[in-house]
């Protein structure tokens, strides 16, 4: 599946496309995760299995933006707890500045 890399700053532009979002989980429960990704994003978890989520860790969420601005998760991958948030912001900016290369 081709998915567009986003963060909170551009999320609302991609309501019809699959997206990839890397962010740090700040809080989670069995149904949702509050994620920091150049702004706050609510991720609706694909299942109630949240035991593998850890606050303070980064995850790449693949999903779709819902009408309310939250993300419906299809899958996720743990990225650890030592990512550079500035670099992630620049990555998303470059993807959208050079969209002909990425989508």
LINVEN-V497472 format. One record per residue. OMEGA is omega in whole degrees, -180 to 180 (999 if undefined). NEAR is the number of other C-alpha atoms within 12 Angstrom. D_CENTER is the distance of its C-alpha to the mean C-alpha in whole Angstrom. Layout:
# LINVEN-V497472
omega = (OMEGA | OMEGA)
near = (NEAR | NEAR)
d_center = (D_CENTER | D_CENTER)
This chain:
# LINVEN-V497472
omega = (173 | -179 | -178 | 179 | -177 | 164 | -176 | -175 | -178 | -174 | -175 | 179 | -171 | -178 | -179 | -175 | 170 | -178 | 170 | -177 | 173 | 179 | 179 | 177 | 177 | 177 | 176 | 170 | -174 | -176 | -176 | 172 | 173 | -171 | 174 | 180 | -174 | -176 | -178 | 177 | 173 | 178 | 175 | -173 | -177 | 178 | 180 | 178 | -179 | -174 | 179 | 175 | 177 | 175 | 180 | 178 | 178 | 177 | 168 | 178 | 172 | -177 | -179 | 179 | 178 | -179 | -179 | 178 | 176 | -180 | 172 | -177 | 169 | 180 | 177 | 178 | 177 | 180 | 179 | -176 | -174 | 176 | 179 | -177 | 176 | 179 | 178 | 178 | 179 | 178 | -180 | 178 | -178 | 177 | -176 | 175 | -178 | -174 | 180 | 178 | -169 | 178 | 999)
near = (12 | 13 | 24 | 31 | 36 | 42 | 41 | 32 | 22 | 27 | 36 | 21 | 21 | 28 | 22 | 17 | 23 | 27 | 37 | 36 | 48 | 43 | 46 | 38 | 35 | 25 | 24 | 27 | 23 | 18 | 21 | 25 | 39 | 32 | 35 | 30 | 38 | 26 | 22 | 25 | 36 | 35 | 47 | 32 | 30 | 21 | 20 | 16 | 17 | 21 | 14 | 21 | 34 | 23 | 23 | 22 | 29 | 32 | 34 | 32 | 41 | 32 | 35 | 36 | 34 | 23 | 14 | 15 | 23 | 29 | 41 | 31 | 30 | 23 | 26 | 30 | 21 | 24 | 22 | 20 | 19 | 16 | 20 | 19 | 21 | 15 | 16 | 29 | 26 | 19 | 24 | 30 | 21 | 18 | 22 | 23 | 14 | 12 | 15 | 9 | 10 | 17 | 18)
d_center = (16 | 15 | 11 | 10 | 8 | 7 | 6 | 8 | 11 | 11 | 9 | 12 | 14 | 12 | 13 | 15 | 13 | 11 | 8 | 6 | 2 | 4 | 5 | 9 | 10 | 13 | 14 | 14 | 17 | 17 | 16 | 13 | 10 | 10 | 7 | 9 | 7 | 10 | 11 | 10 | 7 | 9 | 8 | 11 | 12 | 13 | 16 | 18 | 18 | 16 | 18 | 16 | 14 | 15 | 15 | 14 | 12 | 9 | 7 | 6 | 5 | 7 | 8 | 10 | 10 | 13 | 16 | 15 | 12 | 10 | 8 | 10 | 9 | 11 | 10 | 9 | 10 | 12 | 12 | 14 | 15 | 16 | 14 | 15 | 13 | 15 | 15 | 11 | 12 | 15 | 13 | 11 | 14 | 16 | 15 | 15 | 19 | 20 | 18 | 22 | 20 | 17 | 17)
